[in-house]
Amino acid sequence: MSVKFKASGLDFIPEKPLMLFAQPVLGAGTTVRATYDVAPDGRCLLNQAIPEPTDDRNRAIFPHILRLVLNWNA
């Protein structure tokens, strides 16, 4: 989204927000990975997901088996 604005004295006057582009959502709620990052010069880098079935994505993110390795540094 982008919003043009005007500043006059102490007044901040935003215009109507505009959609810059459409991007599919990577997940519902909190995602495992960020969908974008901002470079030092202010430009954005986007992560575009490869569509995959929700069940496959959920199995990768929330496995049904948890393996604990004890004394791994021994």
MIVEXMI-775323 format. One record per residue: x, y, z of N, C-alpha, C in turn; residue in three letters; residue number from 1; chain. Coordinates in pm, 1 decimal. Layout:
% residues N
       n.u       n.v       n.w      ca.u      ca.v      ca.w       c.u       c.v       c.w  res    n  chain
         X         Y         Z         X         Y         Z         X         Y         Z  ala  NUM      A
...
//
This chain:
% residues 74
       n.u       n.v       n.w      ca.u      ca.v      ca.w       c.u       c.v       c.w  res    n  chain
      84.8    -116.6       0.0       0.0       0.0       0.0      89.7     123.4       0.0  met    1      A
      35.8     228.3     -55.3     106.6     355.1     -58.3       7.0     465.4     -24.4  ser    2      A
      52.5     563.2      51.7     -33.7     675.7      87.4      43.5     804.5      63.8  val    3      A
      -7.5     887.4     -26.7      50.1    1020.1     -43.9      -5.6    1108.2      67.4  lys    4      A
      72.5    1208.7     106.1      27.4    1296.3     214.0      80.6    1437.1     192.7  phe    5      A
      20.7    1528.5     263.9      66.9    1667.0     265.2      87.9    1706.2     410.6  lys    6      A
     192.2    1781.3     434.2     219.3    1832.9     568.2     215.4    1984.8     559.2  ala    7      A
     130.8    2044.8     640.0     116.6    2189.5     640.7     121.6    2235.8     785.8  ser    8      A
     231.0    2296.1     823.2     247.5    2335.9     963.2     247.4    2213.1    1051.7  gly    9      A
     152.7    2206.2    1144.0     141.0    2090.4    1231.7      39.3    1989.0    1180.2  leu   10      A
     -21.2    2016.4    1064.2    -123.3    1926.6    1009.3     -61.4    1820.9     919.7  asp   11      A
    -106.9    1697.7     936.5     -68.1    1584.8     851.5    -195.0    1540.5     780.5  phe   12      A
    -196.3    1551.4     647.4    -317.8    1523.4     570.7    -291.7    1408.0     473.8  ile   13      A
    -333.2    1284.0     511.7    -312.3    1169.6     422.0    -419.7    1165.6     313.8  pro   14      A
    -380.8    1117.5     194.5    -477.3    1093.4      88.1    -525.3     948.9      99.3  glu   15      A
    -605.9     906.3       5.1    -659.9     770.7       5.5    -547.0     669.2     -21.3  lys   16      A
    -538.3     560.8      57.2    -436.3     458.1      32.6    -458.3     391.2    -103.5  pro   17      A
    -348.2     358.7    -169.4    -352.2     291.1    -298.9    -278.6     158.8    -289.6  leu   18      A
    -334.8      54.5    -351.2    -267.5     -74.5    -354.5    -157.3     -69.2    -460.0  met   19      A
     -34.1    -102.0    -420.7      76.4    -103.1    -515.4      77.4    -230.7    -597.9  leu   20      A
      48.1    -343.2    -535.5      45.0    -472.8    -602.1     -25.7    -570.7    -511.7  phe   21      A
     -71.5    -680.2    -570.2    -137.1    -785.4    -492.5     -37.8    -898.8    -472.4  ala   22      A
     -32.9    -951.9    -352.1      54.5   -1064.4    -321.6     -25.1   -1166.6    -242.8  gln   23      A
     -15.8   -1293.9    -282.1     -87.3   -1395.2    -204.3     -35.0   -1401.2     -61.0  pro   24      A
    -123.2   -1432.0      31.2     -86.6   -1443.5     172.1      -7.2   -1572.0     191.7  val   25      A
     100.9   -1565.5     268.0     184.3   -1683.5     290.1     126.9   -1776.1     395.6  leu   26      A
      39.5   -1729.0     477.5     -19.5   -1813.8     580.6    -121.1   -1734.8     659.2  gly   27      A
    -202.7   -1804.1     733.0    -302.2   -1736.2     814.9    -240.2   -1701.3     948.9  ala   28      A
    -268.4   -1584.8     998.2    -212.8   -1543.1    1126.7     -63.7   -1516.8    1114.8  gly   29      A
      10.3   -1554.7    1215.1     154.8   -1533.6    1215.5     221.4   -1633.0    1122.2  thr   30      A
     304.4   -1584.1    1033.1     373.8   -1672.8     939.9     510.1   -1709.5     995.4  thr   31      A
     566.3   -1816.5     944.3     697.0   -1862.2     987.9     806.1   -1773.1     930.5  val   32      A
     782.7   -1720.0     812.2     883.2   -1635.4     748.5     824.3   -1498.0     719.3  arg   33      A
     909.6   -1397.8     717.4     863.3   -1263.5     684.2     828.6   -1257.1     536.3  ala   34      A
     729.4   -1177.5     502.6     688.2   -1166.3     363.4     763.0   -1055.4     291.1  thr   35      A
     836.8    -972.7     365.0     912.4    -865.4     301.2    1024.8    -821.3     393.4  tyr   36      A
    1116.4    -744.9     336.2    1219.7    -680.0     415.5    1244.7    -545.0     350.4  asp   37      A
    1297.3    -450.9     426.0    1323.5    -317.7     373.9    1474.0    -296.3     369.7  val   38      A
    1523.2    -257.3     252.1    1665.7    -231.3     233.8    1701.4     -95.8     295.6  ala   39      A
    1829.9     -71.4     322.9    1869.9      57.2     381.4    1826.3     178.1     297.8  pro   40      A
    1813.5     161.8     165.6    1771.7     274.4      81.3    1620.5     290.7      76.3  asp   41      A
    1545.9     210.2     154.8    1401.7     223.9     162.6    1323.9     137.7      65.3  gly   42      A
    1393.0      68.9     -26.1    1321.8     -18.5    -120.2    1286.2    -148.7     -50.2  arg   43      A
    1185.3    -217.4    -101.7    1138.8    -342.1     -41.9    1178.2    -461.6    -125.9  cys   44      A
    1203.8    -572.1     -59.3    1226.6    -700.6    -123.1    1115.1    -791.4     -74.4  leu   45      A
    1044.3    -855.7    -168.1     931.6    -941.2    -131.9     968.0   -1087.2    -143.7  leu   46      A
     913.8   -1168.9     -55.5     921.5   -1314.3     -67.1     790.1   -1360.7    -126.6  asn   47      A
     795.1   -1418.8    -245.5     673.7   -1467.3    -310.5     665.8   -1617.1    -288.6  gln   48      A
     560.6   -1660.7    -225.1     544.8   -1802.4    -194.2     505.2   -1881.0    -318.1  ala   49      A
     551.1   -2004.5    -324.4     503.7   -2097.5    -426.2     378.6   -2161.6    -367.8  ile   50      A
     266.0   -2148.2    -436.9     142.9   -2205.3    -380.0     158.2   -2354.8    -353.5  pro   51      A
     116.7   -2397.0    -236.8     120.0   -2537.7    -200.2      -6.0   -2568.0    -119.7  glu   52      A
     -50.7   -2689.9    -124.2    -170.9   -2723.4     -46.9    -150.9   -2693.9     101.5  pro   53      A
    -255.0   -2647.9     165.8    -248.2   -2611.2     307.4    -203.3   -2728.1     393.6  thr   54      A
    -250.5   -2849.2     363.8    -210.8   -2965.4     444.6     -60.6   -2988.7     438.5  asp   55      A
      -1.0   -2977.9     319.0     143.8   -2997.4     305.9     220.0   -2890.7     383.3  asp   56      A
     174.8   -2766.1     374.1     241.4   -2656.9     445.3     230.4   -2678.0     595.9  arg   57      A
     112.7   -2716.1     643.2      95.1   -2736.9     786.4     178.5   -2853.5     837.8  asn   58      A
     194.6   -2959.9     759.0     279.8   -3072.8     800.7     425.5   -3028.1     813.3  arg   59      A
     470.2   -2940.7     723.7     608.3   -2892.4     729.9     629.8   -2799.4     849.0  ala   60      A
     530.7   -2717.2     879.3     544.0   -2620.2     987.9     515.2   -2683.0    1123.4  ile   61      A
     414.4   -2770.8    1129.5     371.8   -2832.3    1254.9     382.8   -2983.9    1244.8  phe   62      A
     503.5   -3040.1    1251.2     517.1   -3185.5    1238.5     447.1   -3257.3    1354.0  pro   63      A
     400.7   -3379.5    1329.8     330.6   -3454.9    1433.8     427.2   -3532.0    1522.8  his   64      A
     556.7   -3529.2    1490.9     658.4   -3597.0    1571.1     760.7   -3492.8    1616.6  ile   65      A
     799.5   -3501.3    1742.4     902.5   -3413.6    1796.1    1018.8   -3501.2    1841.2  leu   66      A
    1135.3   -3476.3    1788.2    1253.9   -3553.7    1825.8    1344.6   -3467.2    1911.9  arg   67      A
    1379.6   -3517.6    2028.6    1471.6   -3449.5    2118.2    1604.4   -3522.4    2117.2  leu   68      A
    1711.8   -3448.2    2100.4    1845.9   -3507.7    2103.7    1912.0   -3460.8    2233.1  val   69      A
    1939.2   -3554.7    2322.4    2000.9   -3523.1    2449.6    2151.7   -3541.0    2440.5  leu   70      A
    2223.8   -3463.9    2516.6    2372.1   -3471.5    2520.6    2432.6   -3458.2    2381.5  asn   71      A
    2379.8   -3370.0    2299.9    2426.2   -3354.1    2162.7    2569.8   -3304.9    2153.5  trp   72      A
    2617.9   -3236.4    2255.6    2754.1   -3185.9    2250.0    2856.1   -3283.6    2307.5  asn   73      A
    2812.4   -3398.3    2358.0    2904.6   -3496.5    2418.5    2977.5   -3576.3    2311.1  ala   74      A
//
